[in-house]
Amino acid sequence: LEMPVPRFWLFSNLFQFMTDEFRHGKIDLDKTLKLLGRMQLGFDYIHVKYIFKRKVRTINIEDFIAIYRTLAHRNEIQELFFSYSPNHKILTEANLLEFLKKEQFETEATEATASELIMRYEPIEEVKKLNQMTFEGFLRYMCSTDCAIFKQEHKTVYQDMSYSLCDYFISSSHNTYLISDQLIGPSHLWGYSSALLKGCRCLEIDCWDGPQNDPIVYHGHTLTSKITFASVIQVVEKYAFVASDYPIVLSLENHCSPKQQEVMADYLEKILGDKLLTTTIDETVPTELPSPEALKFKILIKNKKVGTLQDTILRRGIDTHGEVKDKETVKKIKLALELSDLVIYTKSEKFVSFENQRANQHCYENNSIGELKARKLVKQSANEFILHTARFIARIYPKGTRTNSSNYNPQEFWNVGCQMVALNFQTPGQQMDLQNGKFVDNGGCGYLLKPEFLRDRYSKFNPHSVIGNQNPTMLSIKLISGYQLPPSNLSRSNKADPIVQIEIHGVPEDQVKQQTCVVRNNALCPRWNETFTFTIQVPELALVRFCVEDQISLVSNEFLGQYTLPLLSMNKGYRHVPLYSKLGDRLDPASLFVYIWYY
């Protein structure tokens, strides 16, 4: 079927520009790319180059229109347009409103809603004046953020931020200073700026004695390079609240002598200034942790502490460091009082057992637990783990044998309410895809309010036994097509044999993966038209991951792109799924076209 509008639009809106470009009759590849950009048509250079190579070195205006149609002629969207356009040429305001309500689940849409979309996306003024939409306008609308799979309202902070800190999942990194492996890789300030710009709210700093009484940061007893503690704190101060207003926790892996800890404390106070939290909000010992809202624009220090929080508050009140009650305690654990007094709501406390922590742990004390021990606790005492994280902050960190900075699956620890599930941000892969996909929610602020059943201090929830607990969510995903998918690195023709895997990550009962058939030799516009259904027992914890691969053989696929998001952040209806590279870069205009429905 012919597209009813594009050629008319080309000549009516860009006649003068095209006349200039084709004044010599033909144009080359560079001018073709320039013209496509002027038309605001998203394109992948490799795809255009491949289409162009089938022509001669230069093309005329008819060739250009053919290239335009190859990129813009979306059969699947045109079929949708025709189904709501009686004459297959335009949509009236009423036609568009019917589409919005029936297909996009916008039940509150009105004539004004449809009219506003026409004004925003219809490129032909004559049609716009009639309050109608051509296929060109409909295509622009369908490819816009208004038809993105991720809910627009979840792109800003919409959750209640007034609960206790322990009631939130907190975006957390491990070995933040590393940008490679843990044995010989470089330490770099970029690790901190990058994590902060991604909304990370808990950073780890490995501190060691340095030359000239100047503390350094690196992975101790390895060949990783070294950076100064002062430079790390300077970067934290600069980038702390660029991506988010909510509090940052600096988790100190402290190996310094008391003398250099005094230097650390001095750097923290002088560099961070008023951003550093140095006493409780109301200068009293808390009975529960303050909220992210109450701690906006504050930086907290997570470290061991000597004496009591009451002692610290009293010393701060008289503006002197004074004396602690137990000098032997200070000497025994080799902790400088100056640094100890900067630990307010995030005192590191050794985890012994759930029973011991319930009996002895204070609300402002938290536990760091290695992944192996934490996984064992999840398997043996999941409900007790949840009752613990409903009261106290738990930080999970990777086992020491992950010398290549690989990551564990964070989902199993989110399932029991662990707040700080620390990952190696420098290591791409499925685990970081889940991290990025989870924390894109709530405006990417780095704090996500945990479901009520993970905040209830008397919760009976167990992620291992969820059948019958509640009404499950039925999810249907029709994977219709792909558009300008990243070409395979292994293909000489810049094409691929794409296959898509749809994964559900959540409680064990919800963990599932389904995949499409393979479309041979087509990365430009593959069609699948396959529908997948899922029964999801705990939608509040579920993440959906779309992973596009090139089938190299029956047992081997090459990663092309992926997108992960929370189930509850998904829009219903016809939606576009953006794709991201292994490193988390947007692969624009590569996307999937899907139809989402759930109840």
C-alpha positions in Angstrom: 0.0 0.0 0.0 1.2 3.5 -0.9 1.7 6.0 1.9 -1.0 8.7 1.3 1.0 11.7 2.5 4.8 11.7 2.8 5.5 12.7 -0.8 3.1 15.6 -0.6 4.5 16.6 2.7 8.1 16.5 1.3 7.3 18.9 -1.5 4.9 21.2 0.5 7.0 21.7 3.6 10.6 21.3 2.3 10.2 22.3 -1.3 12.8 25.1 -1.2 15.3 23.2 0.9 15.1 20.1 -1.5 15.3 22.4 -4.5 18.6 23.7 -3.2 19.9 20.3 -2.4 19.0 18.8 -5.8 19.9 21.8 -7.9 22.6 19.8 -9.6 20.2 16.8 -10.0 21.8 14.4 -7.5 23.1 14.3 -4.0 25.7 12.2 -2.2 25.4 10.2 1.1 26.4 13.2 3.3 23.7 15.4 1.9 21.2 12.6 2.1 21.9 12.3 5.9 21.6 16.1 6.2 18.2 16.2 4.4 16.9 13.3 6.5 17.9 15.2 9.7 16.2 18.3 8.4 13.0 16.2 8.1 13.4 15.2 11.8 13.3 11.5 10.8 15.2 9.4 13.2 17.7 7.1 11.5 20.7 4.9 12.1 23.7 5.9 9.9 24.6 2.3 9.3 21.1 1.5 8.0 21.0 4.5 5.7 24.5 3.7 4.4 23.5 0.2 3.6 20.3 1.3 1.7 22.4 3.9 -0.1 25.0 1.4 -1.2 22.5 -0.4 -3.3 22.4 2.8 -5.4 25.2 4.5 -7.2 27.4 7.1 -5.5 24.8 9.8 -5.9 21.0 9.7 -6.0 18.3 11.8 -7.6 15.1 13.0 -5.9 13.1 9.8 -6.7 15.9 7.7 -5.1 15.8 9.9 -2.1 12.0 9.5 -1.7 12.5 5.7 -1.9 15.1 5.8 0.9 12.7 8.0 2.9 9.9 5.5 2.4 12.2 2.6 3.3 12.9 4.2 6.7 9.5 5.8 7.4 7.1 3.4 5.8 6.0 1.5 8.9 3.4 -1.1 7.6 2.3 -2.0 11.1 1.5 1.6 12.0 -0.1 2.3 8.7 -2.4 -0.7 9.2 -3.4 0.7 12.5 -4.0 4.1 10.9 -6.2 2.6 8.2 -8.3 0.7 10.8 -9.4 4.1 12.3 -9.4 6.2 9.2 -12.6 5.7 7.1 -11.0 7.1 3.9 -7.4 5.8 4.7 -6.2 9.4 4.3 -7.0 11.3 7.5 -8.1 10.9 11.1 -10.8 13.2 12.4 -10.7 14.4 16.0 -13.4 11.8 16.7 -11.4 9.0 15.0 -8.3 9.9 17.1 -10.3 10.0 20.3 -11.7 6.6 19.6 -8.2 5.2 19.1 -7.0 6.8 22.3 -9.8 5.3 24.4 -10.0 1.8 22.8 -6.3 1.1 22.1 -4.3 3.4 24.4 -6.5 2.9 27.4 -6.7 6.7 27.9 -10.2 6.4 29.3 -10.3 10.1 30.5 -9.2 11.4 27.1 -11.6 14.1 25.6 -12.0 15.9 22.3 -9.5 18.5 23.7 -7.0 15.7 24.2 -7.3 14.6 20.6 -7.2 18.2 19.3 -4.0 18.9 21.3 -2.3 15.9 19.8 -3.2 17.0 16.3 -1.8 20.5 17.0 1.4 19.0 18.4 2.1 16.3 15.7 0.4 17.1 12.5 3.0 18.7 10.1 0.7 19.9 7.4 -0.9 23.3 8.3 -3.9 22.9 6.0 -4.8 19.6 7.6 -4.1 20.9 11.1 -6.5 23.8 10.5 -9.3 21.3 9.9 -8.4 19.6 13.2 -7.5 16.4 11.4 -4.4 14.2 11.3 -2.7 12.6 8.4 -0.7 9.4 8.5 2.5 11.5 8.8 1.1 13.1 11.9 -0.1 9.8 13.3 3.3 8.3 12.7 5.0 11.2 14.5 2.6 10.7 17.4 3.1 6.9 17.6 6.9 7.4 17.7 6.8 10.1 20.3 7.2 10.0 24.1 3.4 10.1 24.3 3.5 6.5 23.1 6.5 5.3 25.1 6.2 2.2 27.1 7.3 3.9 30.3 4.7 5.9 32.2 5.3 9.7 31.9 4.1 10.3 35.4 6.8 7.9 36.8 9.6 10.1 35.2 9.2 12.5 38.2 9.2 11.9 41.9 5.6 10.8 42.6 6.1 8.5 45.6 5.6 9.6 49.3 9.1 10.5 50.5 8.2 11.0 54.1 8.6 7.5 55.4 11.6 6.2 57.3 14.9 5.7 55.3 14.6 1.9 56.0 11.3 1.9 54.0 13.0 2.6 50.7 15.1 0.7 48.2 18.3 2.8 47.8 20.4 2.8 44.6 23.8 1.6 45.8 27.2 0.9 44.3 30.1 -1.3 45.3 33.8 -0.4 44.8 32.6 2.9 43.3 36.2 4.0 42.7 36.9 1.1 40.2 36.2 1.3 36.5 37.5 -2.2 35.7 38.5 -5.3 37.6 39.5 -5.6 41.3 43.1 -6.8 40.9 44.9 -4.5 38.4 42.2 -2.2 37.1 42.4 1.6 37.5 40.8 3.6 40.3 39.2 6.8 38.9 37.2 9.7 40.0 34.9 9.1 37.0 33.5 6.1 38.9 32.0 8.5 41.5 30.8 11.2 39.1 29.2 8.5 36.8 27.4 6.8 39.6 26.1 10.0 41.0 24.8 11.2 37.6 23.0 7.8 37.4 21.1 8.6 40.6 23.2 6.4 42.9 22.7 7.4 46.5 25.1 5.0 48.4 28.8 5.2 47.4 31.6 3.0 48.7 35.0 4.4 49.5 37.9 2.1 50.4 40.2 4.3 52.5 43.9 3.5 53.3 46.9 5.4 54.8 48.6 7.4 52.1 52.0 9.2 51.9 52.5 12.6 53.6 49.6 11.8 56.0 47.1 12.1 53.1 44.6 9.2 52.9 44.2 7.4 49.6 41.4 5.3 48.0 42.0 2.0 46.2 41.3 -1.8 46.4 43.7 -2.7 49.2 46.5 -5.3 48.7 46.0 -5.3 44.9 47.6 -3.5 42.0 44.7 -1.2 41.3 45.8 2.4 41.0 45.3 5.0 43.8 43.4 8.3 44.1 43.4 10.7 47.0 40.5 10.7 49.5 40.3 14.5 49.2 39.7 14.3 45.5 37.0 11.8 45.9 35.2 14.0 48.4 35.6 17.0 46.0 33.9 15.0 43.2 31.1 13.9 45.6 30.5 17.6 46.6 30.4 18.7 43.0 28.0 16.0 41.7 26.1 15.0 44.8 22.7 16.5 44.0 22.8 16.9 40.2 20.6 13.9 39.5 18.7 13.8 42.8 17.9 16.0 45.8 17.8 13.1 48.2 20.4 12.1 50.7 23.7 10.4 49.9 25.4 7.8 52.1 29.2 7.5 51.9 29.9 3.9 53.0 33.5 4.0 54.3 35.6 0.8 54.0 38.0 2.3 56.6 41.5 0.8 56.8 43.2 4.1 57.9 45.1 4.7 61.1 43.5 7.1 63.7 45.9 9.8 62.6 44.8 9.7 59.0 41.1 9.2 60.0 41.4 12.7 61.6 42.5 14.0 58.2 39.5 12.3 56.6 37.2 13.9 59.1 38.8 17.3 58.4 38.4 16.8 54.6 34.7 15.8 55.0 33.8 18.8 57.1 35.8 21.4 55.1 34.9 20.1 51.6 31.3 19.2 52.1 30.4 22.0 54.5 26.7 22.3 55.2 26.0 19.3 53.0 27.5 17.0 55.6 25.1 15.8 58.3 26.9 16.3 61.7 24.1 15.8 64.2 20.5 14.5 64.3 17.8 16.6 62.8 16.3 17.6 66.2 19.5 17.0 68.2 17.8 14.1 70.1 18.5 10.4 69.9 16.0 9.0 67.3 13.6 6.2 67.9 13.2 5.8 64.1 15.2 6.9 61.1 14.3 10.2 59.4 12.8 10.3 55.9 14.5 11.0 52.6 12.5 14.2 52.5 13.8 15.4 55.8 17.4 14.7 54.7 17.3 16.4 51.3 20.7 17.7 50.2 22.5 16.0 53.0 25.4 13.6 52.9 25.6 10.9 55.6 28.7 8.9 56.7 28.4 5.2 57.1 31.2 3.8 59.4 31.9 2.2 62.7 31.3 4.4 65.8 32.6 4.6 69.3 30.5 5.7 72.3 26.9 6.5 71.9 24.9 8.8 69.6 23.9 10.7 72.8 27.6 11.4 73.4 28.0 12.8 69.9 25.0 15.0 70.2 26.2 16.4 73.5 29.7 17.1 72.1 28.2 18.8 69.1 26.0 20.8 71.3 29.0 22.3 73.2 31.0 22.6 69.9 33.9 20.6 71.2 35.1 17.1 70.9 35.5 16.7 74.7 36.1 13.2 76.1 34.4 9.9 75.6 33.3 7.7 78.4 35.4 4.7 77.4 38.9 5.7 76.1 39.8 2.1 75.9 37.1 1.4 73.4 38.5 4.1 71.1 42.0 2.7 71.4 40.8 -0.9 70.9 39.0 -0.4 67.6 41.5 2.2 66.4 38.9 4.8 65.5 39.4 8.5 65.6 36.8 10.3 67.6 36.6 13.1 65.0 35.5 10.6 62.3 33.3 8.7 64.7 31.3 11.8 65.5 30.4 12.2 61.9 28.5 9.0 62.0 24.9 9.8 62.8 22.1 7.7 61.3 24.2 5.1 59.6 26.4 3.4 62.1 27.9 0.1 60.9 27.0 -2.8 63.1 28.1 -6.4 62.7 25.3 -8.8 61.8 25.2 -11.8 64.2 21.6 -13.2 63.8 18.1 -11.9 63.3 17.3 -12.6 66.9 20.4 -10.8 68.2 19.8 -7.8 66.0 16.1 -7.5 67.1 17.2 -7.5 70.8 20.2 -5.2 70.6 20.3 -3.1 67.4 19.2 0.5 67.3 17.3 2.1 64.5 20.3 4.2 63.4 22.5 1.1 63.1 22.8 -0.9 59.9 24.4 -4.2 58.7 26.6 -5.0 55.8 26.2 -8.7 54.7 28.1 -10.5 52.1 26.2 -12.1 49.2 26.9 -15.7 50.2 25.6 -15.3 53.8 22.7 -13.1 52.6 21.7 -15.7 50.0 21.8 -18.4 52.7 19.5 -16.3 54.9 17.1 -15.6 52.0 16.8 -19.4 51.4 16.5 -20.4 55.1 14.7 -17.4 56.7 13.2 -15.2 54.1 10.4 -13.9 56.3 12.7 -13.2 59.2 14.9 -11.3 56.8 11.9 -9.2 55.8 11.1 -8.5 59.4 14.7 -7.4 59.9 14.8 -5.0 56.9 11.4 -3.5 58.0 13.3 -2.2 61.0 16.9 -1.7 59.9 18.9 -0.9 56.8 20.7 -3.9 55.3 23.5 -3.4 52.7 24.4 -6.4 50.6 27.8 -6.5 48.9 29.5 -8.9 46.3 31.7 -11.8 47.5 35.4 -11.1 47.5 36.1 -13.8 44.9 34.5 -11.7 42.2 37.9 -10.4 41.1 36.6 -9.4 37.6 34.0 -7.2 39.3 31.1 -9.4 38.2 27.7 -8.9 39.8 25.2 -11.1 41.6 21.5 -11.0 40.8 20.1 -8.2 42.9 16.5 -9.3 42.6 16.7 -12.0 45.3 17.7 -9.4 47.9 15.2 -6.8 46.8 12.6 -9.6 47.3 13.3 -9.6 51.1 13.4 -5.8 51.4 17.2 -5.2 51.5 17.6 -1.5 51.0 21.2 -1.1 49.8 21.9 -3.9 47.3 25.3 -2.8 46.1 26.5 -3.6 42.6 29.6 -2.9 40.6 28.3 -0.1 38.4 31.3 -0.4 36.1 30.4 -3.9 35.0 27.6 -4.1 32.3 25.3 -7.0 32.0 21.9 -8.3 33.0 22.4 -7.4 36.7 23.1 -3.7 36.0 20.2 -3.7 33.5 17.9 -4.8 36.4 19.5 -2.1 38.6 19.0 0.6 36.0 15.5 -0.6 35.1 14.3 -0.6 38.7 15.7 2.8 39.6 14.5 4.6 36.5 11.2 4.7 38.5 10.2 7.6 40.8 12.1 10.2 38.7 15.4 8.3 38.9 15.9 9.9 42.3 17.6 6.8 43.7 14.9 6.0 46.3 11.9 3.7 45.8 9.3 3.2 48.4 9.1 -0.5 49.2 5.8 -2.3 48.9 3.7 -2.3 52.1 4.3 -6.0 52.7 8.1 -5.3 52.9 7.6 -2.4 55.3 5.2 -4.1 57.7 7.0 -5.0 60.9 4.6 -7.9 61.4 4.6 -9.0 57.7 3.9 -12.6 56.9 5.1 -12.3 53.3 7.5 -14.9 52.0 8.8 -14.6 48.4 9.1 -18.4 48.3 5.4 -19.1 48.9 3.3 -16.5 47.1 0.6 -18.7 45.5 -2.8 -17.9 47.0 -1.5 -14.8 48.8 -3.3 -12.3 46.4 -4.9 -12.0 43.0 -2.2 -12.4 40.4 -1.7 -9.9 37.5 -2.3 -11.2 34.0 0.1 -9.6 31.6 -0.1 -9.9 27.8 2.6 -8.6 25.5 2.2 -8.7 21.7 5.6 -8.1 20.1 4.7 -6.6 16.8 7.9 -5.4 15.2 11.3 -3.9 15.4 12.6 -0.7 13.9 16.2 0.0 12.8 17.6 -2.5 15.2 21.4 -2.3 15.9 23.1 -4.3 13.0 25.1 -7.3 14.0 28.9 -6.8 14.5 29.3 -10.2 12.8 27.4 -9.4 9.7 29.2 -8.1 6.6 25.9 -6.8 5.2 25.1 -4.8 8.4 22.1 -7.0 9.0 21.1 -9.5 11.7 18.8 -12.4 12.4 17.0 -10.8 15.4 15.3 -12.7 18.1 13.7 -11.1 21.2 13.6 -12.5 24.7 11.0 -11.2 27.2 12.0 -11.9 30.8 10.1 -11.4 34.0 12.3 -10.9 37.1 10.7 -11.0 40.5 9.9 -13.5 43.2 11.0 -17.1 42.3 7.4 -18.0 41.2 7.4 -15.1 38.7 10.9 -15.7 37.2 10.3 -16.7 33.5 11.6 -16.1 30.0 9.9 -16.4 26.6 11.3 -15.7 23.2 10.1 -15.0 19.7 11.0 -16.9 16.5 14.0 -15.6 14.5 13.5 -13.1 11.6 16.2 -13.8 9.1 18.4 -11.1 7.6 16.4 -8.1 8.7 17.5 -5.6 11.3 15.7 -2.7 9.6 12.1 -3.7 10.1 11.5 -7.2 11.4 8.0 -8.4 12.1 7.0 -10.9 14.7 3.4 -10.5 15.6 3.7 -12.9 18.5 1.8 -12.7 21.7 3.1 -13.8 25.1 1.2 -14.1 28.3 2.4 -14.2 31.9 0.8 -14.8 35.3 2.6 -12.6 37.8 2.0 -13.2 41.5 3.8 -10.2 43.0 3.6 -7.3 40.5 5.0 -4.8 43.0 8.5 -6.5 42.7 8.4 -7.5 39.0 10.7 -6.1 36.4 10.2 -6.7 32.6 13.2 -7.0 30.4 13.2 -7.0 26.6 16.5 -8.3 25.2 17.2 -8.3 21.5 19.8 -10.6 20.1 21.2 -11.8 16.8 21.0 -15.5 16.4 24.5 -16.6 15.4 23.8 -20.3 15.7 21.3 -22.5 17.4 23.2 -22.3 20.7 24.8 -18.8 20.4 23.3 -15.3 20.2 25.0 -11.9 20.1 23.5 -9.1 22.3 22.1 -6.2 20.3 20.1 -4.1 22.8 17.8 -4.3 25.8 15.3 -2.3 27.9 14.2 -3.0 31.5 11.4 -1.4 33.5 9.1 -2.1 36.4 5.9 -3.9 35.5 3.9 -1.2 37.3 5.6 1.5 35.2 4.4 0.1 31.9 1.8 1.9 29.8 -1.0 -0.2 28.2 -1.8 -0.1 24.5 0.5 0.3 21.5 3.9 1.4 22.7 7.5 1.8 21.6 10.2 0.2 23.6 13.6 2.0 23.4 16.8 0.0 23.3 20.0 0.5 25.2 23.5 -0.8 24.7 25.5 -3.0 27.1 27.0 0.2 28.5 23.6 1.8 29.0 23.6 4.2 26.0 20.4 4.9 24.1 20.5 3.2 20.7 18.2 5.8 19.1 16.2 5.3 16.9 16.3 1.5 17.5 13.1 0.3 19.1 10.5 -2.4 19.4 6.8 -1.9 18.7 4.5 -3.7 21.2 0.9 -3.9 22.4 0.7 -4.1 26.2 -2.3 -5.3 28.2 -2.6 -6.3 31.9 -5.2 -6.5 34.7 
